[in-house]
Amino acid sequence: MTSPTLTVSTLLATLILPVLTGLIVGFATGIIVGAAVTLRWFIRQIPRGDGVPIYHDDANPTPGRRPLRSKEHFSKLGWTLALLGIIGFIAGVLSLWQIRDVSACLANYAQVSAASTQARAEAADIDRAADRRARDATQDSVDAIVSLFDVPRDLGPEERQKITDEYRARFARNRDALVSVEQEKTHAEQIRDANPIPAQPAC
C-alpha cells in the first residue's frame, strides 16, 4: 500500500509544480509582450517632426552662410538645453573644486589629529611609568620605616650603625626616584602642552 507521504509528494511533483511553472512563465510572457505592444503604440502616436534641411550652395536661401540660429537648426528648447548643459558643467566644476578643498581640509585635520594623539599617548605612557616608579619608591620607604622597629635591641653599635646606613641609603634612593618621577611627569605635561587636541575643522 502506498504511504500518504509518497502520494502527496508524487502529486506535488507531477501536477502542482508544472501548473505553477506554467502560470509563472505565462504571466511573465504576457507582461513582457503587453509592455512591448504598449510602447510600440505610444511610439506610433508621437508626431514626427520635419527633417533637418541640408543646404547646398545652389539651393541655399542665404548664399554664403548657414542659418545657425534659425528654427530648423536650433530651436528655443535646444538653446535652453544647451544653456542648462553649460550651467551644469560649471556647477560640476565648482562642486569638484569645493570637494577638493574639503578633502584637503579633512586630510590636514586627520594628519594633525594623528600626530597629537600619538604624542599625547607617549606622554600618557611616561605618566604611567612615573606613577609606577613613585608607588614602588613610596612602598620601599614605608617598608624601611616599618623595618626600623624590628631591629634587635641587643645589636652592637657598629651593627646598628650599619643597618641605619642601609636604611638611609634606601631613603635617599627613593627620594631621588621621586624627584626623577616629578621631572618625568613635568616632561609629559610639556609634551601635552606642545601637542594640544586640534579643534574641529571648519570645512
Secondary structure per residue as TSV (DSSP state, phi and psi in degrees):
chain	resnum	aa	ss	phi	psi
A	1	M	-	360.0	135.7
A	2	T	-	-75.5	134.6
A	3	S	-	-72.5	153.4
A	4	P	H	-62.5	-34.8
A	5	T	H	-64.1	-43.0
A	6	L	H	-64.6	-37.1
A	7	T	H	-66.2	-43.4
A	8	V	H	-65.9	-43.4
A	9	S	H	-65.9	-38.0
A	10	T	H	-65.6	-43.1
A	11	L	H	-62.2	-39.7
A	12	L	I	-65.2	-40.8
A	13	A	I	-75.5	-31.8
A	14	T	I	-97.2	-18.4
A	15	L	I	-125.4	-54.4
A	16	I	I	-72.3	-46.0
A	17	L	H	-62.1	-45.8
A	18	P	H	-60.7	-37.0
A	19	V	H	-65.2	-46.3
A	20	L	H	-63.2	-41.0
A	21	T	H	-61.4	-43.3
A	22	G	H	-63.9	-40.2
A	23	L	H	-63.9	-44.0
A	24	I	H	-64.6	-46.5
A	25	V	H	-63.9	-43.6
A	26	G	H	-64.7	-40.7
A	27	F	H	-64.3	-45.9
A	28	A	H	-63.2	-41.8
A	29	T	H	-63.2	-41.4
A	30	G	H	-63.6	-41.0
A	31	I	H	-62.4	-47.1
A	32	I	H	-64.3	-46.2
A	33	V	H	-64.3	-42.8
A	34	G	H	-63.0	-41.1
A	35	A	H	-64.4	-41.4
A	36	A	H	-64.3	-43.8
A	37	V	H	-64.5	-41.8
A	38	T	H	-63.8	-43.6
A	39	L	H	-63.1	-40.8
A	40	R	H	-63.8	-38.7
A	41	W	H	-65.2	-43.5
A	42	F	H	-63.4	-39.4
A	43	I	H	-63.8	-38.6
A	44	R	H	-69.0	-26.5
A	45	Q	H	-80.2	-16.4
A	46	I	S	-71.2	125.4
A	47	P	-	-70.0	137.5
A	48	R	-	-83.3	135.5
A	49	G	-	-85.6	174.4
A	50	D	-	-71.7	144.8
A	51	G	-	-69.3	152.7
A	52	V	-	-70.7	124.1
A	53	P	-	-70.4	143.9
A	54	I	-	-108.1	116.9
A	55	Y	-	-92.8	136.5
A	56	H	-	-115.0	163.8
A	57	D	T	-61.3	-33.3
A	58	D	T	-82.3	-18.4
A	59	A	T	-117.3	8.6
A	60	N	-	-72.7	122.3
A	61	P	S	-65.7	-22.6
A	62	T	S	-125.4	85.9
A	63	P	T	-58.5	140.6
A	64	G	T	94.4	-8.3
A	65	R	S	-152.0	163.7
A	66	R	-	-109.1	134.3
A	67	P	-	-75.7	82.1
A	68	L	T	-67.6	-27.3
A	69	R	T	-103.1	10.4
A	70	S	S	-78.1	163.1
A	71	K	T	-68.9	-19.5
A	72	E	T	-71.0	-24.8
A	73	H	T	-102.9	-47.5
A	74	F	-	-140.2	108.0
A	75	S	-	-80.2	174.3
A	76	K	H	-62.2	-37.9
A	77	L	H	-63.4	-39.3
A	78	G	H	-63.5	-43.7
A	79	W	H	-62.7	-39.0
A	80	T	H	-62.9	-44.9
A	81	L	H	-64.6	-39.9
A	82	A	H	-63.5	-42.0
A	83	L	H	-64.6	-41.8
A	84	L	H	-63.6	-36.3
A	85	G	H	-63.7	-42.5
A	86	I	H	-64.6	-43.4
A	87	I	H	-62.7	-41.7
A	88	G	H	-63.3	-38.1
A	89	F	H	-65.1	-44.2
A	90	I	H	-63.7	-42.6
A	91	A	H	-63.0	-37.8
A	92	G	H	-64.6	-42.0
A	93	V	H	-63.1	-44.6
A	94	L	H	-63.1	-39.1
A	95	S	H	-64.8	-42.5
A	96	L	H	-62.7	-39.4
A	97	W	H	-64.1	-41.4
A	98	Q	H	-66.1	-41.2
A	99	I	H	-62.1	-38.1
A	100	R	H	-63.0	-43.7
A	101	D	H	-63.6	-43.6
A	102	V	H	-64.0	-41.6
A	103	S	H	-63.6	-41.7
A	104	A	H	-64.7	-39.9
A	105	C	H	-63.5	-46.1
A	106	L	H	-66.7	-37.2
A	107	A	H	-65.3	-41.5
A	108	N	H	-64.5	-41.5
A	109	Y	H	-63.6	-41.5
A	110	A	H	-63.4	-39.9
A	111	Q	H	-66.0	-46.6
A	112	V	H	-64.7	-41.4
A	113	S	H	-64.6	-40.0
A	114	A	H	-65.3	-42.4
A	115	A	H	-63.6	-42.1
A	116	S	H	-64.6	-43.2
A	117	T	H	-63.2	-41.8
A	118	Q	H	-64.8	-44.4
A	119	A	H	-64.4	-41.7
A	120	R	H	-69.8	-29.8
A	121	A	H	-67.5	-39.6
A	122	E	H	-63.1	-40.3
A	123	A	H	-63.4	-38.8
A	124	A	H	-65.2	-38.1
A	125	D	H	-62.9	-41.2
A	126	I	H	-62.7	-41.8
A	127	D	H	-61.9	-44.4
A	128	R	H	-64.7	-42.5
A	129	A	H	-64.5	-39.8
A	130	A	H	-65.5	-42.6
A	131	D	H	-61.6	-39.5
A	132	R	H	-64.4	-42.1
A	133	R	H	-66.2	-37.7
A	134	A	H	-64.7	-42.0
A	135	R	H	-63.3	-42.6
A	136	D	H	-63.8	-43.0
A	137	A	H	-65.3	-41.9
A	138	T	H	-64.9	-43.5
A	139	Q	H	-63.7	-38.4
A	140	D	H	-66.1	-38.3
A	141	S	H	-65.3	-41.8
A	142	V	H	-62.5	-43.1
A	143	D	H	-62.1	-37.7
A	144	A	H	-65.5	-40.6
A	145	I	H	-64.4	-43.4
A	146	V	H	-64.9	-36.2
A	147	S	H	-68.3	-22.6
A	148	L	H	-61.3	-31.1
A	149	F	T	-78.0	-11.7
A	150	D	T	-98.1	5.2
A	151	V	S	-70.3	126.7
A	152	P	-	-59.6	141.7
A	153	R	T	-79.2	-17.6
A	154	D	T	-90.2	11.6
A	155	L	-	-74.3	152.0
A	156	G	-	-77.8	168.4
A	157	P	H	-60.9	-38.4
A	158	E	H	-67.3	-44.9
A	159	E	H	-65.4	-40.2
A	160	R	H	-65.2	-39.3
A	161	Q	H	-64.9	-38.4
A	162	K	H	-62.3	-45.5
A	163	I	H	-63.9	-40.6
A	164	T	H	-63.0	-41.0
A	165	D	H	-64.1	-37.0
A	166	E	H	-64.7	-41.9
A	167	Y	H	-66.7	-38.4
A	168	R	H	-63.6	-39.0
A	169	A	H	-64.5	-38.5
A	170	R	H	-64.8	-44.9
A	171	F	H	-61.5	-42.7
A	172	A	H	-64.9	-40.8
A	173	R	H	-64.8	-41.8
A	174	N	H	-69.1	-35.8
A	175	R	H	-64.4	-43.2
A	176	D	H	-64.3	-36.4
A	177	A	H	-64.9	-40.1
A	178	L	H	-66.9	-37.2
A	179	V	H	-64.1	-41.9
A	180	S	H	-64.5	-36.1
A	181	V	H	-62.2	-44.4
A	182	E	H	-62.7	-37.8
A	183	Q	H	-65.3	-41.3
A	184	E	H	-65.6	-40.8
A	185	K	H	-67.5	-34.5
A	186	T	H	-64.5	-40.1
A	187	H	H	-64.4	-40.7
A	188	A	H	-63.5	-39.1
A	189	E	H	-66.4	-37.0
A	190	Q	H	-63.8	-38.3
A	191	I	H	-62.6	-42.7
A	192	R	H	-65.7	-39.5
A	193	D	H	-65.4	-34.1
A	194	A	H	-79.3	-13.7
A	195	N	S	-131.8	70.1
A	196	P	-	-70.0	160.8
A	197	I	-	-70.3	124.7
A	198	P	-	-67.3	147.1
A	199	A	-	-70.3	160.0
A	200	Q	-	-61.7	134.6
A	201	P	-	-69.6	143.1
A	202	A	-	-97.6	59.6
A	203	C	-	-85.9	360.0
